Amino acid sequence: MKGDILLVTVGMLLFGAWFCFFAKDILPTYYDANKINYVSQGIFRIHLVGLSFNNGNWIYICTTLKIWTLATVVLYPLAGIIIINCFNIALWDILNKIFLIMILGGMVVSIYIIGKKYE
């Protein structure tokens, strides 16, 4: 149980830290001139089919990713602690996969919504 929570928390913390400290706020000008559906900055690459990245939506996408990743760092372990202490570990074993699907799916859906809104 600790391994699952620790893996998700550390992974999201690393992505959140990258977005907070290393992600560039402005994309090169060719993103505005062309419809490009991926962004590559250093070791990070995000590719979303059907969404064109540009300077109009990139800052909002970065903000959304910061919020999702850092909220997951806090809320996922908290949900695990509450469920395990109030109920039992068997319930957490069932619910943690559902939580992960909801967290990651919600993050992708929110990026699409925000990206399309400001595209």
N, C-alpha and C positions, 0 to 999 in steps of 0.2 A: 504494500500500500504506500509506504513512504517513497519507494522508487518511482511509482507512477506520478505522484504529486510533485516530487522533486524534479523529475524529468520535464514535466509540463511547465513548472514554475521557472526553472533555469532557462529553458528554451525561449519562453515568452519574455523573460527578463533580458536575455541577450538581444532578441529582435527589438524589443522596446528601447533598450539602450542604444542600439544602432540607429533607430529612427530619431531618437532624441539628440544624439551627439554627432552622428556622422552623415546622416542623409542630407543631401543638398536640397535647399528650398526651391531652387530655380533649375529647371531643366534646360538643356541646350536649345537654341532657337529652332533647330530642325524638327523638334517635337511639335512646335506650333505650326510649322509649314506643312507637315506630313501627318498622316494618320498612322501612328506607331502604337502597337498594343503591348509593348514591354518597356521596362526601364531597367537599366543595368548600371549600377554604381559600385565599383570595387567588387567585393565578393557577393554582394546582394544583387538578385535579379528577380523581378516580378513580371509575370506574363499573364495577362488576362485577355482572353479572346473576346472580341466584341466591345472592348473599351479602349478608346484612344487616349493616351496620356498626353497632356499638354500643361503649360504653365497655369492655365485657368483652373484645372482640377487637381494638380499635383499637391499643392499645399493642403487642400482639404483631405486628400487621400492620406497624406502623411499624418495629419492630425487624427484622422479616424484610426489609423494603425497604431499610433501612440496610445490612444485611449483604450482600444481593445486589448493590446498586449499588456499594458500596465494594469488594467482592471482585472485581467485574467490572473496576473501574478498575485493579486490580493484576494480575489473572490474564489478562485478554484481551491486553494488550500483551505480557506475559511469554510467553504461548502463541505469539503471532506471532513474537517474537524467536527463540524456541527452534526453531520449525518452519522459519523462513527460514534460520537459521544451520546447523541440522543437516541439513536436506533442501534445499529450494529454494523460490523464491517462487511457482512454479506450484502447488505443493501448498497453500501458504497461500491462494492465490486460490480454490482449491476448498473448503478447510476453513473459511475465515472466515465464510461464509454459514451453514454448518452450526453453527458455534459460536454465532453470533448467535441462530439459531433455538432452540438448546438453552438459552442464557442467558435470553432473554426468555420462552420457554415455561416454563422451570423457575421463573422468578420468578412468573409468573401462577399456575401450579399450586401453588407453595408458599404463595402468599397465600390461595388458596381452601382449602387444607388447614388452615392455621393459623386462618383466619377461621371456618371451619365448626367446628373443634374448640372454639373459645371463644365461639361464637355463643350 
